[in-house]
């Protein structure tokens, strides 16, 4: 199913966060063959983690473990090759 809630972007994402401490799942609707990056940033925009991938399907699900990051508020950011980004705020509880 399509996880997009608007037609403003060619891609979108939903976060599944009710997982073990520090773990998140990112469910993305993307363009096959396109390159993307998923980043974890602090509220000031400083990148804590970044992981790139090339989409192999219209729906891509990635699992991330941020359990070594301090508990707090962060953004999960999905960025395409053109620099267009979608941000979702998240509160990580890692301890």
Phi, psi and omega in degrees: 000156182278127180269003181286136177249359176209164179259014183286335184236160174278355184210162177200176181208154172232148180251138172248114190241356181276056183243177177304160186312126175080359181258138175225156173241132179248120180256114188240141171254115191222179179261121179304136180090346181276154180261139182222164174226136172252126183238148169250120180237155172283178185293343177273353179098002178287126183286124177264323177217149175213135181220122181263156176202158171255126183295132178251004181200173178283336175240124180235131177243123180239145179246133181233145178242107180251030186294345178267006176268146177299144173302144179157190182266135182219172169246140165258126187238129173255123184237135175266178186296336180275355180093001176290135183227151173238130182246140171231128177284145182213144173252115179269133173245108188246359179221000000 
